[in-house]
Amino acid sequence: MLSPIAFLLSIGLQLTAAVYALSLIRVTGRKTAWILIAAAITLMAARRITTFVSQLTSGKGVFFDLPEWIALLISGFFLLGLVSIGRYFKDNRATEETLRKREEALRRLAQGVSAATGEAFFRSLARHLVETLGVDYALVGKLTGKAPGSVQTLAVCLRGETQDNMEYLLEGTPCENVVATRDGCAYSRGIQQLFPRDRMLVDMRAECYMGAPLRDSTGRTLGLMAVLDSKPIENAELA
């Protein structure tokens, strides 16, 4: 009785793996690769079905020998591997979606900054960034026009508390990339390793970074807004 059950279990695992492989097309977008993998697994299942049927019709009984037991284990491991791959890609998509939402929120705030001035305004903006995005640091700065390029902060907020303003060079910092782009940039993790020359990142214990440029009505970059956090962006939803 055990042999037919083992055959059916092995076939079921392989067919489940084939169906799951096809479902990963939507998650990863790699259509051709997953179709080929699903087809290969389906052929393996077809072979097992053929063996099972031939034993049933032979009248000699169903025998599930050592190679078949090994194939059963391989089928189980294959399915577990596909599930792990699926979780990896789903986690990555969730991280990317969270990052996208935060970038979009930061961009909307950047686009909403007009010619309004005043220290209180910028302090309020930095504090709002910290509270809205749930991060440790937020800063708003203007380009000084000095060579090499540098930024003079208009407001710096650490966990809701206003910090002293400062001036820093753009070279070797993620802010340098922000002012060079149209929509800003974001790094979900490992920011210190990506910009080893930026000692300010070490002092802030920063792990992730997002920034957006500030422009006037003609499109000229005047400064930037940036947020930093000591934790990488994982799967948490945008606050």
Salt bridges, closest charged atoms under 4 A:
GLU68 OE2 - ARG47 NH1 3.83
GLU68 OE1 - ARG48 NE 2.74
GLU97 OE2 - ARG100 NH2 2.64
GLU104 OE1 - ARG107 NH1 3.13
GLU104 OE2 - ARG108 NH1 3.90
GLU119 OE2 - ARG123 NH1 2.92
ASP136 OD1 - ARG159 NE 3.47
GLU167 OE2 - LYS146 NZ 3.11
GLU171 OE2 - ARG197 NH2 3.48
ASP216 OD2 - ARG220 NE 3.29
ASP229 OD2 - LYS231 NZ 3.29
GLU234 OE2 - ARG189 NH2 3.11
GLU237 OE1 - LYS101 NZ 3.18
